[in-house]
């Protein structure tokens, strides 16, 4: 680069491209590894798009800068619109995403200024293009030993003695990650299953998952939904999910002291008997809601100890493939 705007733009782009490459690779290994319906390439699309824009800008700064500016504006508007549609948008979220969205506009403008300088440029300016592929490769080498070789799911019920008591988790069927065609039920749909008209569908609150939730209608075998509630099964608590987290097919020795993370003897993994490695769910809903009553708590398979996943809450109407559920009952 011949000018200071071009040099600053190159540094900022390199940081952004590296972050997006790491985010895409880490999200793939956290969410989609081993899940047939989740293609890995989709997680690298943002990084690949940014890499191509960077290639154009390094070769032709004015044209590339213009494209990057337009792409930054379009991505920002799309991302904020997505958050608004999900009811999650606020100034805090807007500012948090600005470094990887609106910052692209700044980088584009700086490269456009670089394009005003005449004369040949050094070929070494293309060296930053090697960083994103190197980051993806590094993430793969780091995470593959953790995510590969997971214990497969068992379709039957799972009985386990934990610090939270002797529990039995429902077998495969309506009590474990029931799917609504192309979509997945929200916490509110699970909690209001028994309300007329009975079934999974959007229904207004307040919600009482213990009285009318889907788990209350599950028969004793955990394989069939009944016409009347029998209250054999229920949604778990955070402490029960945490205490049942596994690694290598056995309990990981986890406890829930409160807050965003569990304390575990070993870092838990997404594997049987508690999880299904081939299913998209990476969080399990719990029966517990926040003090305000507008969000429900969930637990990630890592117990909050890896990938930045936290024991946290989402709106009651939130429904997506990553938030699953599994009914439980206490044996004693």
N, C-alpha and C positions, 0 to 999 in steps of 0.2 A: 504494500500500500504506500502511496506517495504523500498522503496528508494525514494530519492527526485525526480528523473525523473517520477516515478509512481504517486507521489503526485501532481506534476505540471501537468501531463497529465490529472489526474482526475479533477482538477480545470478547466483546459482549455476545456475539453470535456463537463463539466457541463454547462459552459457559452455558448458554441456553441450549445449544445442540447436545452438549454432554449431559445436561440435566434431563432433557427429554429422552435421550437414549437410555439413561439409567432408569427413569420412571417407567418407560415402556417395557424394558426387560424385567424389572423387578415386579411390575404389576402382572406380567404374563406368568412368571413363576409363582406368584402368590395366588392369583385367581384362576388361571386357565391351564396350567400344566396338567396333562393327563385327562383333560375334559374334552371329549370328542366334538362338542358343539362350540368350542371356543378356539378358533384358529389363532395361532401365535402371531401371524403376520399383522393382524389387525392392531395389536398393541404397539407395533413399531411404525405405524403409518404417520403419526405426528413427527417422529424423529426423522423418518425418511423424507417427508415433505420439507422439513426445515433444512435437511442436508442438501436437497436439490436446489432450494432457494439460495442457500449459501454458495453452492457451486456456481450458479448463474451470477450472483452478486460479485464473487471473487473474479469471475471472468469478465463480466460487463457490469461494473458497479452501479451505473445510473439505471439500467434496466432492472437489474436485480434488486436495487434499493426500492424502486417503485413497486415491484411485485411483493417484496417483503412487507412494505408499508400497508398495502392493500390486504395482504394475508393476515397481518396482525390485527387490523381493524375487523375483518370478517370473523376471525377466530374469537376475538373478544366478545363481539355481539352474539355469536352463536353460543358461547359458553355461558354468558350471563343469561341469555334466553332460556337455556337448558336448566339453569339453577332456579330461575323464576318459575318455570313450569313445574319444577319439583317442590316448590315452596321452601327452598333453602337459600334464597338470595338475600344478601344484606351487605352493608358497606364493608363489614369485616371480610366476607368472602370475596367481594370485588377487589379489595386492596390486596388480599392474599394471592390472588391469581394474576394481578397486574405484572409482577416480574417476569412471568412467562407468557404473557399475552400482549398487553400494551407496550411492553419493552421491545417487542418486535417492530413496532412502529418507529420507535426511536432509532433502532439499528438500521432500519430501512432508510430513514432520512439521512443518517450519517453516511451510509454508503452512497446515497444519491449525491451528497456533497463531494465525496471522494471521486465520483465519476466526472466531475467538472475539471479535474486535473488532467492534463494532456501528457502524452509520452508513454513509453513501454513500462511495464511493471514486472517485478521479479517473479519467477515461477515458484519461488518458495512461499508465496502467499497462499498456495493451495494446500500446504502442509496441515492446517487445522482440520481439513476434511477427514483426516485419518482418525480423529478423536472419537466421534460417535461410534463407528464400527468397533474400535478398541474397547469402548465402554460396554457395549453389548456383549462382546466376547468375554470381558472380565466378569460381568454379572453372571453369565452362563456358567463359567468355571466356578464361581463362588457359590451359586445357589443349587446347581445340579446335584451335588452330593446330598443336599438336604431334601430335595423334592423327589428324587428318584428312589425306587425300591420301597415305596410305601406299602404298608399292609393293606390288602384289598378289603372292601366292605363285606360284611356278613349279612345276608338277607333276613336272618332270624333275629329275635329279641336278644338283648345283651344285658346280662345281670352282672353287676359289679359292686364291690364294697369300697366305698370312698370315704373321705373325711366328712362328707355331707350326708352319709348314711348308706344303707344298702338300697341300690336303685336298680330298676329295670327300664331299659330304653326300648321303645316300640320297634317292631320289625318293619321291613320294607312294606309300604302300602300307604293308606291315607294318613297314618300317623307319623309319616316320615317323608317330608319334602314332596307333598302332593302338588302336582302341576296343573294349572288351568289352561290347557292348550298351549298357546305360545307364550303365556305369561305365568308369573308366580304370585301367590297370594300375599297381600300385605298383612301386617300384624292385626290391623283392624278387621280384616276379612276373617282371619282365623278366630279372633276373639268373639265375633258376632255370628259365627256359623249357625248356631241354633235359633237365632231370631228369625221370625217369619218375614219373608219366605225363606225357609231353611236352606242353607247352602252358602257357598263362597260367593260373595258379591259385596259391593260397596254399600255400607249401611251407616247411618249417623250414630255418633256416640250418645251417651257414655257407654263404655265397654266393661264387661265383666267376664273375662275369659274363663274363670273358674266355674261359672254358672252356665254359660251358653257358648263357650268356646268349642272348637272342633274336637279337641282332645277329650272333652267330656262325653262326646257321642261315640267314642271309639269302644268297640266291644272288648271283652277281657283278653281275647287273643291278640288284640292290636291289629287285626287285619280287615275289619269291616266297620263302616259307620252305621249306627243304629238310628231308628226314628225318634227315640227318646234318650235323654242323657242318662248315663250310668255312673259317671264320675269315677271311673277306674283310673283314667289317665289325665294328665294335665301338662301345661307348658312348664318347663323347669325354671328354677331360679338361677341367677348368675353363679352363685356358689356351687350349685349342682353341676352346671355345665363345666365350670372351671375344674372341679374335683374329678370330672370324668375325662378330661383331656388326655390324649394318648401320644406315645412315641414308641415306635417299634412294635405296635400292637399291644402295648401294655400301658398302664397308667403312668403319666409323666410326673406324678408327685406334686400336683398343683393345689394351691389354696387361694382363696380370694380374700385379700385383706381390705378390699375397697379400692376405689380409684380406677385408673385406666389399665392397670396391669395386674396379672396374677403373679404369684411367687411359685416357681416350679423347680424341681430338682433337675429336670431336663427340659429343653425347649420342645413344646408339643408340636405335632405335625398333623396334617390333614390325611388321616388314614383310619382304617377300621381298628376296633369295632365301632367307635363313635361316629366317624365320618365316612363318607363314600368318596374316595379319591377321584372317581369318574363323574361325580355330580358337580354342578356349578356352585353349590352353596359353600361359602367360606366363613359365613357368620350364622350363628343360631340365635333366633329370637328367644327371649325369656318372657315369663309372665309379668315381670316387673316394669312399671312405668316410672317416669321421672316425677318429681314433686309437683310440677306444673300439670302433669297428666296428659301432655300433648305428644310425648315421645315414649318409645319403649326401648328397653335396654337389650343389647345383643352382645355375644361373645365370639371373637374370632378363633379359628382353630389353633392359632399360635399363642393364645392367651395374652396377646398384646406384647409378646416378647420378640417379635421379628417382623420385618417389612413395615414397621410403623403402624401396623394394625392395632387398634385400641379397643378395649372394652368400653363401649360408648352407646349412644342412643340415636335413633332416627325417628322421624315423624310416624305416627301410627298408620298412616295411609301409604307408607313407603312399601313398594313391592317390586322386587327385581330378582334375577337369578342368583345373586350373591347372598341374599338373605333367606335362608331356609329355616326349617324348624324340625324338631323331633320330640314327640310326646314322651313323657316319663311317668313312672309311678314309684313311690317309696315302698319297699317291701317291709321294712321295719326300721 
